[in-house]
Amino acid sequence: MQRIKRDDTVLVIAGKARGKQGQVRQVLPDERRVLVQGVNMIKRHMRQRAMGAPAGIVEKEAPLHISKVMLICKSCNHPVRVGFRVRSDGVKVRVCRACGQDVD
């Protein structure tokens, strides 16, 4: 089970985007990276491939290493470490280390 999942709100804690918050758009587990909406923007020079595809200098998000982001807990509204717990019904859930509430 992953500590950071898609649609989680995260805070960037290191690098040039430090202090920015955003929603996780994609998790790349093999590369240990996450794509955060509106964070770590890069510019790419693109040639038009099809009608309607953008050409010129296009800004897009680049993946960040997963160690550079922290999950923001919905209940305590702070960046927190994530733990795991098995509930009484046998389901493994993510847990906020600060307040102890289930994240999922």
WOGIBEL-V427572 format. One record per residue. N is the residue number from 1. SS is DSSP state (H for helix, E for strand, C for the rest). PSI is psi in whole degrees, -180 to 180 (NA if undefined). BURIAL is # if it has 24 or more other ideal C-beta (glycine too) atoms within 12 Angstrom, else .. Layout:
N,SS,PSI,BURIAL  N,SS,PSI,BURIAL
This chain:
1,C,143,.  2,C,149,.  3,C,-33,#  4,C,131,#  5,C,170,#  6,C,145,.  7,C,8,.  8,C,149,#  9,E,128,#  10,E,160,#  11,E,132,#  12,E,126,#  13,C,-4,#  14,C,156,.  15,C,-171,.  16,C,-19,.  17,C,19,#  18,C,133,.  19,C,-11,.  20,C,147,#  21,E,153,#  22,E,171,#  23,E,141,#  24,E,121,#  25,E,-34,#  26,E,144,.  27,E,130,#  28,E,87,.  29,C,-32,.  30,C,-33,.  31,C,-4,.  32,C,46,.  33,E,159,.  34,E,151,#  35,E,115,#  36,E,133,#  37,C,124,#  38,C,9,.  39,C,145,#  40,C,53,#  41,E,136,.  42,E,163,.  43,E,134,.  44,E,138,.  45,E,112,.  46,E,141,.  47,C,145,.  48,C,122,.  49,C,-37,.  50,C,165,.  51,C,128,.  52,C,-16,.  53,C,140,.  54,C,145,.  55,C,160,.  56,E,-149,.  57,E,116,.  58,E,132,.  59,E,133,.  60,E,168,.  61,E,143,#  62,C,151,#  63,C,147,#  64,E,153,#  65,E,143,.  66,H,-22,#  67,H,-12,.  68,H,2,#  69,E,151,#  70,E,140,#  71,E,140,#  72,E,119,#  73,C,137,#  74,C,-28,.  75,C,-43,.  76,C,-8,.  77,C,39,.  78,C,154,.  79,E,130,#  80,E,161,#  81,C,157,.  82,E,134,#  83,E,-179,.  84,E,150,.  85,E,146,.  86,E,119,.  87,C,171,.  88,C,-25,.  89,C,4,.  90,C,7,.  91,C,131,.  92,E,126,.  93,E,157,.  94,E,145,#  95,E,137,#  96,E,127,#  97,C,-20,.  98,C,-50,.  99,C,-14,.  100,C,2,.  101,C,155,.  102,E,137,.  103,C,-38,#  104,C,NA,.
